[in-house]
Amino acid sequence: MAFFPLASAINTKGFCTVHNFPPNQWELGLNSKKSLWAIYSNGSNWQTQKLDDFESGDSKSYYFNELSQLTKSGNSSLILLQFRKTPLEKKIKVLPEHEFKYTKLPEWRSTVGFKLGEAQTSYQGEINPFPDSASLLTFHPFIQLNEVKNYLLIFNIEKSPISRSAELEIYNSGSKKLVDIVKIKNNHTNVVPLNKYNFNSNDLPVFLCRNMAGIPFGFGISEKERMLSLEHTHPPASFVVHGERYKVQSEIKSKWFRVLKKA
């Protein structure tokens, strides 16, 4: 229940539908009235604005273009939504903690997605701040061919609003060759066009960032057919059933970081 992302990407209409009810049966009696706040970074501070009050069981959709005009969020490409019971100052230096008792199995989630004409794609999700020392490793098996435009989206938030950037390295996992290096930013919806790299159906692109983390998505847009697809990969720890999950993840990352080196 930390934050729900509302993102802007390419020429689509980003939306986020927020639900004030738990994702399980054992928290039903704990649910209560809540206020929803919008929070975004201007590069030096977190700006905040109260949006609505939610009764228990309420749902409401918010659209990026409309909310960015309301909040005057300017160049921000990622607005965070958070349930609150106490107000926030208009400017804050650190992202606020959540204020409600809840379990994390499963997480409280919103419906996050994008629209293009009558087409729509979404996922059930939330986002928590990443440590500024974290790293990213992800593979992208979702490249689509023909007239589909392929993108990698990376959502990142950190507790600090201060802008910083990092290098995202793109490799072909088969040949281990460096394809490109692009800049990504914190507290941002990072959009990386992929068609220019001419990956084919047998290629498995791999993306790594050594000093910034995020939630990666494969995003496909077919403007001719008015179709969208949005798929996110899971971190290596998600596939470990027994033992120390994050130790396994660390070892997998360390191995690939050693194998993949800048030319």
C-alpha positions in Angstrom: 0.0 0.0 0.0 3.0 2.3 -0.3 2.4 4.0 -3.7 0.4 3.5 -6.8 2.1 4.7 -10.1 0.4 6.9 -12.7 2.7 7.1 -15.7 3.1 8.9 -19.0 4.6 7.0 -22.0 4.8 7.9 -25.7 1.5 8.9 -27.2 -0.7 6.8 -24.9 -3.0 7.8 -22.1 -1.7 6.6 -18.8 -4.2 5.7 -16.1 -4.4 4.3 -12.5 -7.5 2.9 -10.9 -7.2 3.0 -7.1 -9.3 0.6 -4.9 -10.0 1.1 -1.2 -10.5 -2.5 -0.4 -8.0 -5.2 0.6 -6.7 -7.9 -1.7 -7.7 -10.7 0.8 -10.5 -11.8 3.1 -8.7 -11.4 6.5 -8.3 -7.6 6.3 -11.9 -6.7 5.5 -12.6 -5.7 9.1 -9.5 -3.4 9.1 -10.5 -1.3 6.1 -11.4 2.4 6.7 -12.0 5.7 5.1 -8.9 7.1 3.5 -7.7 10.2 1.7 -5.8 9.9 -1.6 -2.8 12.2 -2.3 -0.8 12.9 -5.4 3.0 13.2 -5.0 5.6 14.0 -7.7 9.2 15.2 -7.8 10.2 18.5 -9.4 13.9 17.6 -9.1 14.5 19.2 -5.7 11.3 18.5 -3.6 8.4 16.2 -3.5 5.2 18.2 -4.3 2.0 17.0 -2.8 -1.7 17.6 -3.3 -4.8 16.0 -1.8 -7.2 14.5 -4.5 -10.2 12.7 -2.9 -11.7 11.0 0.1 -12.4 7.3 -0.3 -15.0 5.4 1.7 -14.3 1.7 2.3 -15.0 -0.2 -1.0 -14.6 2.8 -3.3 -12.7 2.8 -6.6 -11.8 5.7 -8.8 -9.7 6.1 -12.0 -7.2 8.9 -12.6 -5.6 9.8 -15.9 -2.1 11.2 -16.3 -2.9 14.2 -18.6 -5.8 15.4 -16.4 -3.9 15.0 -13.2 -0.7 16.6 -14.4 -2.7 19.7 -15.3 -4.5 19.7 -11.9 -1.2 19.3 -10.0 0.9 21.4 -12.4 3.5 18.6 -12.3 5.2 20.0 -15.4 7.9 17.8 -16.9 7.2 14.9 -14.4 6.4 11.6 -16.2 5.5 9.7 -13.0 2.9 10.7 -10.4 2.6 8.7 -7.2 -0.7 8.1 -5.5 -0.9 7.3 -1.8 -3.6 6.6 0.7 -3.3 8.8 3.8 -5.0 9.5 7.1 -3.0 12.6 8.0 -2.3 15.6 5.6 1.1 16.2 4.0 3.0 19.5 3.7 2.9 21.0 0.2 6.6 20.4 -0.2 8.5 17.5 1.5 12.1 16.2 1.3 11.5 12.5 1.7 8.7 10.2 0.5 6.3 9.6 3.4 5.8 6.1 4.9 2.4 4.4 4.7 0.1 4.9 7.6 -2.1 1.8 7.6 -1.8 -1.6 9.1 -1.9 -4.2 6.4 -0.3 -7.5 5.3 1.9 -7.8 2.2 0.7 -11.2 1.1 -0.6 -10.2 -1.4 0.2 -6.5 -1.7 -2.5 -3.8 -1.8 -2.6 -2.9 -5.5 -4.1 -0.6 -8.1 -4.9 -1.1 -11.8 -2.1 0.6 -13.7 -2.1 0.9 -17.5 -2.3 2.8 -20.8 -4.9 3.5 -23.4 -4.6 4.2 -27.1 -8.0 4.9 -28.7 -10.2 1.9 -27.8 -7.2 -0.3 -26.9 -6.2 -0.7 -23.3 -3.5 -2.7 -21.4 -2.9 -2.9 -17.6 -1.5 -4.8 -14.7 -2.2 -5.0 -11.0 0.6 -3.3 -9.2 2.2 -0.9 -6.7 5.7 0.6 -6.3 8.0 1.0 -3.3 11.1 3.2 -3.2 14.3 1.6 -4.4 17.6 2.2 -2.5 19.8 4.6 -4.5 22.5 1.9 -4.4 20.4 -0.8 -5.9 20.9 -2.3 -9.4 18.8 -3.7 -12.2 19.2 -6.9 -14.3 16.3 -7.9 -16.6 15.8 -9.9 -19.8 13.3 -9.0 -22.5 11.6 -12.0 -24.2 8.7 -9.9 -25.4 10.1 -8.3 -28.6 7.3 -8.3 -31.2 7.9 -8.1 -35.0 6.3 -6.7 -38.1 4.8 -3.2 -37.5 4.8 -3.3 -33.7 6.8 -0.6 -32.0 8.7 -2.1 -29.1 9.8 -0.2 -25.9 11.3 -0.9 -22.6 9.7 1.0 -19.8 11.4 1.4 -16.4 9.5 2.9 -13.4 11.9 4.1 -10.7 11.2 5.9 -7.4 13.6 6.7 -4.6 12.9 8.3 -1.2 14.8 11.5 -2.2 13.3 13.8 -4.8 16.8 15.0 -6.0 17.2 14.2 -9.7 20.0 11.9 -10.7 20.7 9.7 -13.8 22.4 6.4 -14.5 23.6 4.3 -17.4 21.4 1.5 -18.7 23.5 -1.0 -20.7 21.9 -3.1 -23.4 23.4 -6.4 -24.6 22.5 -9.3 -26.8 22.6 -12.2 -24.3 23.6 -14.7 -26.9 26.7 -12.9 -28.2 27.3 -11.0 -24.9 28.0 -8.0 -27.1 27.2 -4.4 -25.9 24.4 -3.0 -28.1 24.0 0.5 -26.6 24.2 2.6 -23.4 21.3 5.0 -22.6 20.6 7.3 -19.7 17.8 6.6 -17.3 16.5 8.9 -14.5 15.2 8.3 -11.0 11.6 9.2 -10.0 10.7 8.9 -13.7 9.0 6.7 -16.3 12.0 5.9 -18.5 11.1 5.0 -22.1 13.7 3.2 -24.3 12.8 2.6 -28.0 14.0 -0.9 -29.0 13.1 -1.3 -32.7 16.3 0.6 -33.8 18.4 -2.3 -32.5 16.9 -4.8 -34.9 16.6 -7.6 -32.5 15.2 -10.7 -34.2 12.9 -13.5 -32.9 15.9 -15.6 -31.7 17.5 -12.8 -29.8 17.1 -12.3 -26.0 18.1 -8.7 -25.1 19.4 -8.2 -21.6 19.4 -4.8 -19.8 21.5 -3.9 -16.8 22.0 -0.8 -14.7 24.8 -1.0 -12.1 23.6 1.9 -9.9 19.9 2.3 -10.3 16.9 -0.1 -10.0 13.4 0.0 -11.3 10.4 -2.1 -12.5 10.9 -3.1 -16.1 8.2 -3.6 -18.7 8.1 -4.7 -22.3 5.6 -2.3 -24.0 4.3 -2.9 -27.5 2.3 -0.5 -29.6 0.6 -1.4 -32.9 -0.9 1.9 -34.1 -2.1 0.3 -37.3 -4.2 -2.3 -35.4 -4.7 -0.1 -32.3 -3.4 -2.8 -30.1 -1.2 -2.5 -26.9 0.7 -5.0 -24.8 2.4 -4.6 -21.5 4.5 -7.3 -19.8 6.8 -7.0 -16.8 9.5 -9.4 -15.9 10.0 -10.6 -12.3 13.3 -10.3 -10.4 15.3 -13.6 -10.0 14.3 -13.9 -6.3 10.7 -14.5 -7.5 11.7 -17.8 -8.9 13.4 -19.2 -5.8 11.1 -21.4 -3.7 13.4 -22.4 -0.8 16.5 -21.0 0.8 17.8 -17.4 0.8 16.0 -15.9 -2.1 17.8 -12.6 -2.2 21.2 -14.2 -1.8 20.4 -16.3 -4.9 19.4 -13.1 -6.7 22.6 -11.4 -5.7 24.7 -14.3 -7.1 22.8 -14.3 -10.4 23.3 -10.5 -10.8 27.0 -10.7 -9.8 27.6 -13.4 -12.4 25.9 -11.5 -15.3 27.5 -8.2 -14.2 30.9 -9.9 -14.5 30.1 -11.6 -17.9 28.6 -8.4 -19.5 31.2 -5.7 -19.7 31.3 -2.4 -21.6 33.4 -2.5 -24.7 
